[in-house]
Structure formats: structure tokens, C-alpha cells
Amino acid sequence: MLEAVSVASRQLLVLEPFDACETLFQPLQAAGWTLQRCTPETLNDHAGDALLLHLDQQPSHALLKQLQLTGLGCVVLADAGCLMQVDRDELVGEWFFAALPLPVEMPRLLETLQQAQAGTRLLGLTSGGQLPAFLGNCGAARSLRRQLVRLGHIDGPLLVSGERGSGKHLLARLLHQRSSFAAQAMRAIDCAERFDDAALAASTVTTVLLENASRLSEVEQQRVLDHLQRHPQAHLLTLDRGELVQALLQGGFRRDLFQQLAVQQLQTPNLREHPGDLLLLAEAFANQHGAVIGRHHRRFSEEAIDAMTSHSWPGNVRELRNRVVRALVLAQGRQILAADLGLRPAQASSDAPVTLEDYILRAERQALNDVLGRYSNNMSQAARTLGVSRPTFYRLLHKHRLR
């Protein structure tokens, strides 16, 4: 039901370089697309329904982040040789809607752009609502929810560390929402781009995110330290994927500044170490986004569940969300398949035949994930919904590695 999220407008932003895409422009316009040529500097000045990009090398993280901030479904065109050199699975899983080899057949490109447009529309319809909670039933996620309640009312610097895509920005937004500065807009300083003294000064009146702090020069580190010494209650949240600690150990970052930034610390969990949360989160994303287009009854096939379980999830929860949204657009039947998620089916084990016990275990796991997604903060209600005692419910959680 792509028509449920499509719109009459077909605005296609094309990011430079344009040479490899030039021959496609006329057929695209004939098919109803209005093209707008953009540079990385002017990309955010234009509204669109999808984005087309020619790739000839591994894109920088700064470009990927900029593309993500547009909220557009991005279709990448690249020579077959380039697609073999870049990490295609990572790029499509975390950042892009699709990657097509050149030369591309026009019918395939048009179909993919329509799907990318639907993905853009779907994300736009579900991005303006109330902030979600930090979902998860593993001990780390439950601990974070408890700490959110406590730290939301405490001013001062805080270090949020974790792997890419593990929810650091979500955690920062939730902290800001619970702070005394919630009425003010959050500010951000990306030290990989430029240092913003005005944004730093704003940390006394609102939440300021400090990203890529390991890239601060010695002079900039001194300015941050001076600011924190003058304003020890500054609401400065530092987000770190591990580079900051590495810079500290290598002598490239001041220890006294690190100690100031990390007076309080939070750690976001990675997905592969908490497989019990995988299906819970996947179901939550499918329900959240699927309800918008009448696909909230889509279930994951056993093949898809096995593929998700065997995937390493380098992009963590962000990758999972992107793959689920993409699958909702692509799925043709009542179930989401591994191919819809862009995952390869898991290799079947020849010595593991399907038995009645297998079906019982799968049914138990599905039921547990369903109630955990609905009652993640109320284990008593979850147990009552399944019609079992609380001790039995906890035994089932341990049995299926959901806690």
C-alpha cells in the first residue's frame, strides 16, 4: 500500500557530482520528478521527497550524518567496482534506502525512488510525535530508565557513551525533556566541523550536546575547561563512541577536562549483547511506523527472525529501525521477510529438525516479546496478561534470554 504514504509532489534532490547521473535527468523528469541540484552546503536549503547520490568512494561520516538529518530516503548509484569496495550492507542498513549499480535500468530506478519517497513520507509522519521511551528489557536498558528519572533533575556535565546507533541522541533528548530547560531548544556543537562559543555559553540556560569532543584543539579544550570552571552546573552533555577515552589514553585530551565532562556518566547498550531485546524493538518499530500506513499487523516471518538473530547489528538500534521502516515499504505479503529487511536468510542447521518443541518455544518467545513490548515497565501486568504467575513469567524470561 505505497499509495497510503505517497504524495502528489515528486521533488528529487540530486547531490553533486552530477556527471554520472546526467543522462538520467531527462527520463526522470519525463516520469514526473522535479529535479533540484544541490551541493552539500545547500542540501538543507531544499525540501524534497527523495535524494539521489552518485558514490565513487566510501562517504565520510560527516556526509552520512548530513544526509541522515535531511530525513530523506536516499538512493545511491555507484559503479559495481565501487559497491564492492565500500561496505554496502552497512551503508544500506544504516544510512541509505537503496544502492543500485551503474548502469541502472530506468524502470528499476523509478520503482526504487517511489519506494524511497514512501520511506521519506513514513518517517515524516512518525517523527513528530511524543518522544519514545528508551525501550528494552535487558538490565542495562532498565537501569538507564531508572537513571533518567534521577538525572533528569540534576544540572551539570554528563558523559553519554556507547557504540554508534545505540541511542545516545535519544538518551540526550530524553534527559533534556526531563530537565529544567525543557522549554528551551537543545543546542549542539560538532567539534569535527567547528567550535561554537555561543552554543557553549548557552549551556547555562539549556542543554548543549558536545559531539566529537576528541577533535577539540588544545586551545578549544582550555576554553571548555574555563567555561565549566566558571559554570559547574552547565548542562553540557558529551556524546562519545569511544574516541574520547582513546584520545585521553594517547595524551591528546586533557585529563582535567575529561574529569569535568564525565562527572556523571551513562552507557547505552549495544544490540548484539542483548539479543532478548532484538525482537521486542523490531516489533515496536513495526507497530509504530506500520500503524501510519495500515500495516501494524505485519509480523516477522521465522526466516526474518532467524536472519535478525544471526546478524551482528554494527549499527545497533538505528540500523534496526531503518531496516524495519524499509521492510514496511517493501513487504508484499502479510509477513516481513528477511529480504525485505535487506538481510540474508540464516544458514539452516542440518542437524536441527523442526519439532513440536521448536514450535512451542517459538510461540513462547513471540508471546513474551508481545507483552514485553506493551508492558515493559510493568512485569506484573505482563504476567497477568499471559495468565501465569510472576515467578513463572520470570523463569520464561530467563529461559528465552530475555533478561
N, C-alpha and C positions, 0 to 999 in steps of 0.2 A: 504494500500500500504506500508506494513512494508518493502518490498524489496527495496523501494526507499531510506531508510536510513540504511539498514543493510550492513554489510561488511563481507568479507570472513573470517576475523580474528574473533575468539571467545575466547578472553582472559578473564578468570573469576578469579578475586581476591577473595580469601576466607580469612576472618578475623578471627583470633583466638577468642575464643576457637573452636577447630575443632571436638571435640568428637561427638557432636550431628549431625554433617554433614558427618562424616567419611564414613558411609555406602552409601552416595550419590555420592562419588567421582568417583567410577568406572563407574556407569551408565552415569554420566555427561561427563566423558572422552570418553566413547563409543559413545555419541551423538555429539562429535566433539568439546567439550570445552577443552581448555588448562587451567589447574588449577595452580594458584600461591598462595601459603600460605603466609599470611602477618601478621605482628603484627601492632598495632597502630603506633609504631615507624618507621616501614619500609613501611607503606602503601603508602606514597608519592613517594617511590623509584621505583614503578612499574606502567607501563601503562596497562590499561585493557579496556574491553568493558562493564563489569558489575561487581557488587560486591555482594557477598553472606555473610550474617552475621547471626550467631545464637544469639538470645537475650534471656537472662534469668532474666533481670530486666530492670527498666527504665534507658535508657542510659543517661550518663552525657551530659551536654551542650557542653563540650569540645570535646567529641567524635562526637556528631552530627555535630558540626562545621567542624571538621576534615573530616568527611565523605562528607559533602557538598562541601568542597574545592576540592575533587577529581573530581567532575563533573560526577561521575558515577551513573547510575541507580542502586539503592541498593535494593536487595530483602532480606527481613528479614524472618528467620524461628524461630518460638517460640512455646512452649507448649501452649495449649489452655488456661491453667490457667494463664500463664504469659500475654497473649494477653488481658485477662480480667482485669488484674491489671494495665497494662500500658495504657496510653492514645493513643489507636490505631489510632483513627481518626486524632489526631494531628500529630503523627509520619508519617503516610502515606501522609497526606495533605501537610506537610511542608518539610519533610526530606527524606522519603523513597519512592521508586516506588511502592512497594507492601509488605504486611506482610502476610505470609502463616502459618497456624497452622501445627504443627508436630503431627503425621507422615504425610508427604506430598506425594501425588501421583506424580510419576516421569513425566507423560505427562503434568500435570498442572505446575510443576516446570519448565520444559523445555519451555513451552509456555510463562510463566511469565518472564523467563530470556531473551528470544528472544525479548519480549516487552521492558524489561528494557534496553537491548542493543540498541534498536531503539531509546528509550528516550535519552540515552547517546549520540548517534550519532546526534540526532536532536539538543540537547543543544550545542554540539560541533560545529555544522555548523552555529549556530546563535549567538555564544558568542564572536566571534572575530571581529564583525563589529563595526561601529561607535557607540559611547556611546549614549543611548537613552536620550531624554529629561525627565524631571520629569513630567510625564503625569498626567492629572487630570483637571477637570473644576471647582472644588469647590474653594471657596475663598482662602483656605489655600494653595492649590497647585499653584494657580495663583500668590499668594503672594510670595511663595518660588521661582518661576521662576524669578520674579522681583528682589528679593534679591540676586539670583545667579549672575545676571548681575552686581549688585553693589558690592557684597562681593568678587567676583572673582578677583578683582584688589586691594584688601586690605590685607596686611600681618598682622600677629598677631594671637593669640589663638582664637579659636571659639568652642563653645559647640553645638553639634548636638544631640538633644534629641528626643525620640519617642519610641513607642512600638516596639517589635521585628517584623521584617519583613516589617516595614513601609517605608523603603527606605533610611535609614541613610547612608549605604555604597554607594549607588548610588549617594546620595547628596554629599558625600565626594569626589567621583571620579569626579563629575561634577565641584565641586569647584576647585579641583586640575587641571582639564583640562583648566580652565579659569584663573589660577594663573600664576605668572611669573615663576613658577617652572615646568610648564607643560612638558618640555623636559626631566625632571628627573623622575625616577621611584619613586612612592609613597612608603613609609616605614610604618611599623606597629609595635606597642608594645601591646601585650596582657598581661596585668598585672596579669591575673589569672594564667599564665604559668610562665613567668619570666620577670624581668625588664631588658630592653636593653639600656644601657647607650649610646652605639654607635648610635642606632636609634634615641634616644632623641637628641643627638648632631646634627644629620642630619636635624633637623627641621629648621636650619638656611639656608639650601640650597635646601630643598624640603619639600613636605607635609608629615607629620607624623601623623598617626592615633593612638590615645591613647584609647584602649578598656579596659573595666572592671577596670576603674580607682579607683573605690571604694575598690579594693583589694590591693591598694598600702599600704605598711607598713609606719610607721612614718618616718623611715629613707629615704625611697624612695620618700615620699611626699616632704621632705625637699630638696632632690636632684632636683626634678622637679621645685620646687619653686625657688631654687637658679639659675637654668638654665633660667627660664623665667625672673627673675630679671636682669640677665646679658644680655638676648636677648629678649627684649619685643616684637620684631617683628617676633619671631619664629612662623613658620606656623604649629602649633600644633592643630589638630582637635580632640576633645574629643567626643567619641560616648557614649551615655548613655541611658539606658532603664528605668531609674528612680532610680537605686540603688545608684547613686552618691548623689542625693539630700537626699535620706533616710539616707545614711551614714553621711552626713553633719548634719542633724537634730538630729541624735543619738550621735553625738560627735566623730565619728570615722574618720572624714575627716576634714582637716584644712579649716577654712573659708577663710583665706587669699589666699590659693591656689585655692579654688573654684572660688573666685572672679577673679583671674588671668586667669583661664581656660575659664571662662564664660564672658569675656569682651564683646564678641558678641555671640548671641545665635540664633539658628534656631530650629524649631519644625516640625517634619514630621507628617502629619495627619494619623489617623488610618482609616481603610476602613469602619468599621461599622457605623461611624458617618457621612459618606459621601456616602450614597447609590447611589447617582446620578452618581458617578464615577465608580461604580462597573462594569456595562456592557461596558462602554467605555474602561476600562482597559482590560477586558476579550476579547473584540473584537480586541484590539490592539495586545495582546499576540497571539491570534489565527491567526491573519493575518501575524504577524512577523514570527512565527515559522511554520505556516502552508504553507507559500509560498515555504519553502525549500523542502517540500515533495509533493507539488502539492495539498495541502489541504487548500489553502487560501480561498476557497469558503464555508468552513464549517460554518454553522450557529448554534447558540444555540437554542435548542427547547424551547418552552414556559415552559415545565416542568423543563428544566435545569435553565432557568432564574428565575423561582419561587424558585427553590432549592437554587440558589446562593443568592437570595434576603433574604431568611429566615435563611441562615447560618450566624453564628456570626463572622466568619473570625478572629480567635485568632492569626493566623499567618500573617494577613494583606496581602499586595500585593505579598510578597514572596510566601505565600500559594496559592494565586490565580494563579500566574504564573505557579507554579509546577502542580497544578491541571489541568490547561488548556493544558500544554505540555503533561501530562499523557493522557488526553482525546483525543488529536490529534492522539496519538499512538493507543488508544483502540477503537475509534469510528469506527463503521462498515458502517453506512449509511451516508447520506448527512448532517445529523444534529448531533450535540453533545448532548447527553442525560445526565441526572443527574447522572446515574450510571457510565458513562464514566469519570465524574468529581470526582467520589468517594463520592457523596453526596446523601442523602436520599431525595426522592421527598417530596416537601412541602405538608402538610396536606391540602386537598381541603376543602374549606368552603362550607357547605351545603346550606347556605343562600346567596351565591353569584353566581347566574347563569350567564352563558356566554351570553352576549347580543351583538348587533351590536355596542353599545357604547364601550364595552370592546375591541372589535377588533379594533375600531378606535383609542382608547387610546394606545393599544399595537403598532399599526402601527406608531403613532406619536412618541412614545418613541424610537422605533427602528430607525426611520429616524433621530431623534435628535442625538442619540448616533453615528450613522454613520457619520454625518457631523462633530460632535464634535471631533471624533477620527481623522478626516482628517484635520480639520481647528481649532484645539484647541486654537491657538493664533490669530485667525482672525475671529471674530464673524460676521463681515460684509460679508465676503465671505461665511461663513456658512449659513447666512440668504439668500444670493443671490442664493446659490445652491438649497435651498428648495423653492425658489420662493416666499418668504414672506418678509415683511419689518422687519427692525431691531427691532422696538418696539414689533411687533408680535412675533418675534423669542424669545425675552427675556420673554415675557408672557408665551410662551410654556415651556421655561426652568424652570420658577418658578412653572408652573402647574405640571410638572413632577419631581419636586425636583431635578433638575439637576444643580442648582446653589444655 
